[in-house]
Amino acid sequence: MAEEAEKPELKKSPIIDKKNYIIKQKTTSSKFAISLLQNSSVYPVSKASHVQSKSRKIFWFAVLIFCTIGCSYDCYRFLKVYLQYPVLISIDLQRNTSANFPAVTVCNMNRMKTYYKDCVLENWNWTQCMQRPYEVNRNSTIIESGGKKYISRFGVPNAIKENYLYKEDTFMDFYAKIDMDSRKRYGYMLQELIKKCSFNSVLCNETDFTFFQNMQYGNCYTFNRKQDGKELKKVFRIGPQTALELELNVMVDSYLDVTQTVGARVVIHNPEEDPNPEEDGVNISPGFESHISLIKTSIKRLPSPYRDRCVNYTEKDSNGSSKNDFDCTRKCVLDLSLSICACVNPFVRIPAFDKRCDYKNSTQMSCLNHVSDAMHRKELTCDCPVPCATTAYSVDVGSSPWTRDSSIHFQSNDLKNGENWTLELHNVNQNKTKFKSAHFVSHAKVEVFYRSLDHTIYTQTAMFSESELYSHLGGHMGLWLSISFMALFECIENMILFLIFLIKN
């Protein structure tokens, strides 16, 4: 019986001790928390913990909540701007006594000579073309002599325009299929296009030019292209005295009937970059002397995460990627067309492509139009950001009729039998010139020079640095809550101490 009497006491005793322990623990925990808050360096927290009046406690807690909301709102506004990574643009004007001369690329507006047109339409390469059974006279006017008109795509009847565009697209379909060496030989050689060249009053050499092939303009030649082991040309003065002077012969009597414009295309660009004649450059009309004056400008951008998200295409090119943003966009369009339509634009100005669409196939051409429309609506996009470093030239072009009281002899090493082209012209009066040779309408003169050696550099810099991030956030917390970073660490320490207290008890 004694053992049975002791059992209820053994069961009841632990329950009473547990309740007392929980009550004691809560009381001890709240006292410990209050002691931490009373010693806090955050003034509203310390004040609300010290005061005994209930109304004053409510007041200081309201102040604490209001200041917390205000601090959070200001921090949110700042972080919203900061995470957009805004930039500042600084302008630096460098006054130089010398400057590297830009690269100058010259193309004929006519991509190839008309007396090779039959070879292209027959899809013959250069060797097959030279072995054809008939000989074409160089001076013959195959291209509708006496009646050829160079029409524009605007201001002509729709029927004429559509017929003209059809002829151009049909020819481009054949032209794009021939190999690059044949396209080069069907076009204009350096000595044919550029009859005379001098830089800084010194005659140029053939080694000063590099060859560049373009689907729109055929053979192009670049003066002062950056090459390994060769220094760039420099100028020490401004004006025509230190100009690049070119005398061009566009050979109008050899133009194709699908060529719209007579003249030459001149592109001024960075010596380290490939030219883009379709997008850049100026047209030079024959019979005129054109003056192209330059001012050099550079832009330095910031990479991701800043808004331009620029890319260093020089580094990408070493990995086999695009050379510039234009090349990247063109490649992207081809890839999209190939993936969606299983073929690409047959008239695109790139080297021959195996998967060209048939321009007579309405389904394929409709698919290409759909891709183009989707890109305009931005349903399809290309990730081709701008380059981080860009060098551009502000161009001012002036021209006047080219008249001289002398005969000019142009030597061409490429012409058969060493024949010479001679033009003679005589001034009749101040405003009228009579030409003794019809070849004058094919010739033009170009002068390219700096009008100022000053170099303007636009540089992007981050509006906020990392240190400014901390100073702005700290300023808002100090203004609203009187919290410094030291007080913030104190709050963290108090939280850790309270957790340790709970775990141990």
C-alpha positions, 0 to 999 in steps of 0.5 A: 500500500505504501508503494501504491501511495507513492506512485501518484506523487511520482506522476504529478511532481514532474508536471508541476515542475514543468509548468513552473519551469515554462513560466520561469523561462518565459519570464527570464527570456522576456527580461533578457530581451528587454535588457538587450533592447534597453542597452541598444544604441538604436535610440527609438528602441532604447527609448521605448524599452526604458519608458514606463508609461504605456502611452509613451511606449506606444508613441515611441513604437509608432515612431520606430515603425514610421522611421523603419517604413521611411528608411525602407522606402528610401533604400528601395528607391535608391536600389531601384536606380542603382540596379539599372546601372546608370552611367555618366558620359565624360567628354575628353578633347585631346589636342594632338600634334599628330594622328594615325590616318584612317583606313580608306576603302574604295569600291566601284558601284558596279560589282563586275564588268558586263562582258563577263555577265554571260559567264555568270548566267551560265554559272562558269568559273573564271577558267571556263569563261576564258575558254569560251568560244567567242571573244568579247571586245573590251570597248564594245557597249554590250549594255544597251549602248546609247539607250542605257538608263540608270533608274532609281527604285523611287519615282518610276512606274511600278511595272518598270520598277518590278521588272528592274528588281526582278532582273536584279534579283535574278542576276544576284541569284547567279552571282552569289553561286560563283566562287570567290576567285571568279568573282574577283576576276570578273570585277575591277582590279586595283590598277583599273579602279585606282589610276593614281594615288598619293599620300602626303605628296608621296606616290602610293605603292600597291602594298599600301592596299589590301583586297576586300570582297563585298557582295554588293560592290564586288572588289574593294581596296583598302588603303592603310589597313592595319597589318602585322609588322606594318605601321599605320600612316600618320599625318602631322598637319591638317588640310589638303596638303597632307591628304590622301589623293585618289584618281579613280576610273569607274569605267562606265562603259562596262556597267551592268544593266542592273546597276542603279548608280554610277560612281564609286563608294568610299568608306572611312573606317578604323584601320583595325576593323573591316569596312561596311560599305552597305551601311557606311560610306559616301558616293563619289560621282564621276566628273567631280573632285570630292573633298572629304574632311575628317574629325576623329571621335571615339566611344568607350562603353561599359560591359554588362551589367551596364545598360549598353552591355557592350562586347569586345568583339576582338576577343570574340573573333579569336574564338571564331565568333563575329568580328563586329555587331553588323556581322553578328546581326547578319549571321543571326538573321541567317541562322534564324532563317535557316532554322525556321525556313530551312533556307536563307535569303537567296539575294543576301550579300554574303558569300555563296551559301548551300541552303539558299531559298529558291526565289521562284518558290512562293512558300520559301519566300513567304517564310523569309518575309515572315521571319523579317516581319517577326524581327521588325515586331521584335518577336525574334531578336538577335543578341548582338550588343554594341562594341565596347570601343568604337572609333568613328570619323565625322565626315564632311563632303564637298565636291565641285566639277573636276576641270583641268587644262591638261591631258592625264595619262593613266597607266594600267598594268592589268590591261592587255598589251599595256594599253593606256587610257587617255583623257583630254579636256579643255576649258571653254569658259568659266562654267562650261567644259568640253571633253575630247574623250568620253572616258572623262565621264568615268573619272573622279578625284577624291581627297581625304584629309583631317580638318582637325587633329583633335580627338574627341573621346566619349567615355562611360563611367558608372554613376555609382561605385560600390563604396557609394552603395554603402554610403547611400544605404548607411546615410538613409539608415542614419537619417531615419533610425540613427543606425550606423554599421556598428549599430547594425552589427550590434543588432546582429550580436543581440539576436545571436545572444538571444538565440544562444540564451534560448538554446541553453535554457 
